[in-house]
């Protein structure tokens, strides 16, 4: 650069290029940084939680469309980072709420099998309704229904216990008495058969009078 150029205030092209603005480093990601982001401990924990939820639903026969989860980054009172699991109830099914504590317990058990240290970073559970149609949900009951004692289901009739017998008694067949007319008819029929049988087997000269039934 000559003296004249300095006096006229001209600058070289190299000086101008040196003062060009450079983009901030925070907006540029190198391939190594991107790879590290996907394999961070937080992302690994989220993948483990997704796997546990998928196995939990499959093992218990719950459709995947009924229940999902948001995995939220959070910290505890000791400034330790962890994940809070917020279950999203997408289908109204009262049994999901009835068995929610058991679902949470089994979720933790399956998670501990995959990561024994999960108790250090799992920060708890919560439930949220994300229903598309709430028209199928029952309305609120009356005010007294919350503190009223639950109604017990109607007891089914209990069959009578079989009669017990001692070991030296053999129960015989049950005798059902017949009507009087039917008994008289059977008796006359038996006597008639007996008379005919005696006539066939009687000896010559014997005289047997037919037997007549007595009146009942």
Order of alpha helices (4+ residues) and beta strands (2+ residues): alpha-alpha-alpha-alpha-beta-beta-alpha-alpha-beta-alpha
